[in-house]
Amino acid sequence: MEAYVMDAFSANVFGGNQAGVVLPDRELTAGEMQQIAAEFKHSETAFIRQETDGSVTLRYFTPAGEVDLCGHATIASFALLRQTDRIDDGTFTAHTRAAQLQIRVSGDTVWMDMAPPQLLRVLEERNWAELYEAYGLKEADRPEELVPKIVSTGLADIMMPVRDHDTLMRAVQNERAVTELSRRYDVTGVHMFCVGDTCTAYCSNYAPLYDIPEECATGTSNGALTYYLWLEQLVKEGEENVFVQGEHMNRPSEIRSRLLVEEGAPKVLIGGRAVMSMACDLKI
């Protein structure tokens, strides 16, 4: 069966966030998909099934287990389908375990709907110190006007604000502590950010609970951050936002987003490009 590596949220090979993408030639078991994801060793590997009605079913596996949704692997999957002429430009339905999503493909750019945004929890002040200490930081490294919150657009993450770019870059993760915090709060991981000057925000994303110490581009997390910033009146409805992520890893990525309000409900879109860096035959 065909298998690929795509560099998502980048216009250049070896940039952005790598995702495995597999086009199975038969029905795979969950165990087989898990083994393939472990073989790829990327943060996520997507498995594509094109349906007879033109929609696409996607499943996502990390090296440690299945997740309901992965933004960069979705961008990678539809970019691959377009580049290999399996689809044309247009709007498509993607079936995922998190939600049924609308995907818009136009040339080399893919825009995807996020699952409906949710503010799940505001972390209590008594818990802030533990979170910041897990990254070698102090409570004073939190901007006074912003507090940590758990937000989801398909996957729940702790949105962790820090004062500035220097603070973001000097953070060092204690993987054991963050794994325990992620398990306790029932989240995928931590999305650390600071408000940007030449971009909407600079970000670092950590998910050690799922064997992902750090990830250089995360669509779902930046979708959640878009909603967080909109609630804080730091981004405006309809405007295009730009998030820079992955600088820690020397793989800077650019993730774009928009927040729309339709029939009184907020809706988040994530967009980006992806380039193919590897193509192979998978023999199992």
Summary of the structure (lengths in Angstrom):
residues: 284
radius of gyration: 17.9
end to end distance: 8.3
largest distance: 55.2
contacts: 1027
relative contact order: 0.18
helix: 25%
strand: 39%
